[in-house]
Amino acid sequence: GLVVQSMVAYWFHITFGADEQMLGAIFFGANLLAGASALLAAKFAARFGLINTMVFSHIPSNILLCLVPFMPGLGWAIFVLMLRFSISQMDVPTRQAYTMAVVAPDERAAASGVTTIARSVGAALSPALGGILLATPGLMAAPFVAAGGIKILYDLLLYRSFRHADRTG
């Protein structure tokens, strides 16, 4: 996306003067929380369904992403980022499970490949745009807001399209 971890690290460095040691600690904690959120997804999916878990964890996560650049200080920005990462990956295993549930067994490998490639192409192209925005004075918040906004739109469209076809986790 527009705000890959290296760009978030750059933003923390430029905005708050965060050094390498601080950035390492931030992203160590963030990635631990992201891993925990992926592991918790199954429990939520069993209770709320795959689509609901995807959408209703991803929307708050991306609202938090939009808020990070508007935090008044380093501590608040780290707190909001950590809160975001604590729910940021619940959509990944639930999306994979949903895809496998709705695709015929003999088509699952191809479906998995298509969804992975689609995400990879976006992940390959968007850092260039994110970098341009981060390098433009007055637009350093734009990648956060654009990424969060696009992901929220995706979630709303996903929910509208698939809420009645949910499969339980």
Stockholm file with secondary structure:
# STOCKHOLM 1.0

chainA/1-169         GLVVQSMVAYWFHITFGADEQMLGAIFFGANLLAGASALLAAKFAARFGLINTMVFSHIPSNILLCLVPFMPGLGWAIFVLMLRFSISQMDVPTRQAYTMAVVAPDERAAASGVTTIARSVGAALSPALGGILLATPGLMAAPFVAAGGIKILYDLLLYRSFRHADRTG
#=GR chainA/1-169 SS CTTCHHHHHHHHHHHHCCCHHHHHHHHHHHHHHHHHHHHHHHHHHHHHCHHHHHHHHHHHHHHHHHHGGGCSSHHHHHHHHHHHHTTTTTHHHHHHHHHHHHSCGGGHHHHHHHHHHHHHHHHHHHHHHHHHHHHSTTCTTHHHHHHHHHHHHHHHHHHHHHGGGCCCC
#=GC SS_cons         CTTCHHHHHHHHHHHHCCCHHHHHHHHHHHHHHHHHHHHHHHHHHHHHCHHHHHHHHHHHHHHHHHHGGGCSSHHHHHHHHHHHHTTTTTHHHHHHHHHHHHSCGGGHHHHHHHHHHHHHHHHHHHHHHHHHHHHSTTCTTHHHHHHHHHHHHHHHHHHHHHGGGCCCC
//
